[in-house]
Amino acid sequence: MKNEPLVIKRRGEDGTKIISVRIKEETLSELDRIASESNYSRNELINVILAHGVKNIEIE
C-alpha cells in the first residue's frame, strides 16, 4: 500500500471567509425556524438568502 500524504487546506482558502454579524433576536429565531423547516443549516440558509439579496438588490 502506497503512503500518500493527507493534504488539508488552510481555513479560508475554500473561497469563504468567517465574519461576525449582529442580528436581532427575532430575526435569528425566524432564521432558525426556516432552517429547521427546510432542513438547511443556519449557515447554509444565511448564504442562500445573502446570495439572492446581493443579486436582486436595487439601490435608488
N, C-alpha and C positions, 0 to 999 in steps of 0.2 A: 504494500500500500504506500502510495506516494504521500509524503508530508507536504501539504500545501498550507501556506500562511493564512491566518484569519485576517482578512482585511476589513477594517471598520473606518467609517468616515467620521471626521470631527463634527460635533454638533453644529448645526447652522449651515453646513455645506450641502444640504439637500434642497436648497432653494427657499428654505423657510428661516424665519428669524423669530426669536422669542421676545415678546413685548409684554408690558404690563399696562392694563387698561382699567380705569374706574368706571363702573356702570351702576345704575340704580338697582336696588334690591328687587324691585318689581320686575325690571327687565330681566334680571338674572333668573327669577322664578319662572317667567314666561319662556325663556330660552331652555331651561331645564325641562319644562313641561313638553315643549315641542320636541326636544331631543329624545325624550322618553317615548313619546308617541310615534316618532319617525324612525326610531332605532339608530339614530346618529349619536355620536359622542358630542358633547358640548363644543369641543374644539372644531370638529368637522362642520357642525351646524353654523357656527360663527363664521368659518371660512366660506361656506356656501353663501351665506347672507352678505358678507362683505364683497365677495366676487361679483355677485349680482348688483349690489349697490353701486360699486365703482364703475360698472359698465353701463348703468342706466341712470346715472345722476344727471340732472340738468341744473346748471348754475345761471341764475338770472342777474 
